[in-house]
């Protein structure tokens, strides 16, 4: 999580949520789906508002 609160843009919150909802946790760990999606942006995030890079 980002400081002082909230999530960073690259946090894997959605990946973890989907893993918990969709996987049989008696067989798989929620970490099984981590790393399936991208963990970085191809262009660095800006330091100030508007954090997302322009579309290309």
N, C-alpha and C positions, 0 to 999 in steps of 0.2 A: 504494500500500500504506500501511497505517496505521503509525504510529510506536509502539513500536520494531520491531514485526514484525506480520505478519498482514495481513488485509484489512479495509477499512472496509465497513460494511454497503452503501454505495452503489457500491462498486467493480464494474466490468463484467467480472469474471473469467469468469462463465458465458457471457456474450455473446461474448467473445473465443474461448473454448474451442469453442463451437458453430460459430463462423465458420470456425475452422481445420479442424474435423472435417467440416463439411458443404459448404463452398464449394470449387469448383475453383480452387485458388490460382494456376493458370496464367492464369485469366481475371479473377478477383476478388481484392481485397485483404481481409484479415480486418477492416479498418475499415468495410467495406460494410455489415455488420450492426449496427455500433455506432449507437446512437441509435434503434434499433427498439423497444427496451423502455424502461420508465420509468427515469429516472436519479435521481429524487428520490422521497421519501415524501411523501404528502399531509399528514402530521402530523410535526413535527420529532422526530428521535430524542432520547432522553434522554441526559444526559451521564454517567450512572452505570448500573450494573447494575440492572436489566433495560432494555436499550437500546431495544428495540422499543416503539412506542406501543401502548396498549391497543387491541384490535379495536373497530371501530365499524361 
